[in-house]
Amino acid sequence: MLKNKSINRKRKKKEYSTIVIVNKNNPATKSITIATKHLSRLKYYVSSVLLLIVFLAISLYIQNRKANENQQAQTELDYLKNEVLAPMSTDTLIARSYINNIDKQLEKISSYLSKRGVKNQIKQGGIDYTKLSAIESYKYYNIYLSSLLKNLKYVPLGYPHRNKRGSGFGYRRNPFSGRGSEFHSGVDFEGKIGDAIKATASGVITIASYHYGYGQCVVIKHKNGYETLYGHLSKIRVRLGQKVKTNQIIGDLGSTGRSTGPHLHYEVRYLGKPLNPAQFLDLNN
């Protein structure tokens, strides 16, 4: 009994407050009894609830904004794929197709040079363009084309005189007696006395004088083992030891030496051996 009385005394020390709820449409009232300490803390409870509501509202706003941003980003990504990347991909394929065509043409030039004893310093072909950036591709082709141009500069290409061709390279009937045959080591070009004769490649003049049956003759030594000879000239316009460039005028067409009439006798030699000049007149030969 003493123990229960002690507990009751402790309970009596607690203060309680009653909240009466009145409804004007209903005469009956309702009351709520709560500890007075909770009532005094009510403003803190309300503040906490309000803060929680504000936090939840801000969170929902941020999430909604992020969702909108993600949707906008997805829309922009779809646009990039459809309107930008797709055409770029097509353009890249077209560009690579062009590069492959360029490769084929360059391989033809390389083959042309190789057949004529010129080895290109840059190995061409077999390039995996998917592993090269645009800059790397540009650098590669720039180096390769520079090498090609350097080699082509000293290869006797094209015509020394644009006119109808006469006797070709190889054995022919003797043009003076008409009997028997003789080896013709070059190609003849018809023309008029005084027509300009041009060098077919850059090089150094090694002969610029009367030279046996060639009459007035010019011989140019080129790099890569090539030489070109221009015979039966009426006038020589270069001197021994002079450096000349491709397409430079070196003399005038004539009929000096062992000649049957005005024409140019043109020879191409590689390492001292005469080659058929016809294969140097056009790249497709």
Secondary structure as GFF3:
##gff-version 3
##sequence-region A 1 285
A	DSSP	alpha_helix	2	13	.	.	.	ID=ss1
A	DSSP	beta_strand	16	23	.	.	.	ID=ss2
A	DSSP	beta_strand	26	35	.	.	.	ID=ss3
A	DSSP	alpha_helix	36	40	.	.	.	ID=ss4
A	DSSP	alpha_helix	42	79	.	.	.	ID=ss5
A	DSSP	pi_helix	80	85	.	.	.	ID=ss6
A	DSSP	alpha_helix	86	115	.	.	.	ID=ss7
A	DSSP	three_ten_helix	129	131	.	.	.	ID=ss8
A	DSSP	alpha_helix	134	152	.	.	.	ID=ss9
A	DSSP	beta_strand	170	173	.	.	.	ID=ss10
A	DSSP	beta_strand	181	184	.	.	.	ID=ss11
A	DSSP	beta_strand	187	190	.	.	.	ID=ss12
A	DSSP	beta_strand	196	198	.	.	.	ID=ss13
A	DSSP	beta_strand	203	210	.	.	.	ID=ss14
A	DSSP	three_ten_helix	212	214	.	.	.	ID=ss15
A	DSSP	beta_strand	216	221	.	.	.	ID=ss16
A	DSSP	three_ten_helix	223	225	.	.	.	ID=ss17
A	DSSP	beta_strand	226	236	.	.	.	ID=ss18
A	DSSP	beta_strand	243	244	.	.	.	ID=ss19
A	DSSP	beta_strand	249	253	.	.	.	ID=ss20
A	DSSP	beta_strand	263	270	.	.	.	ID=ss21
A	DSSP	beta_strand	273	275	.	.	.	ID=ss22
A	DSSP	alpha_helix	278	281	.	.	.	ID=ss23
###
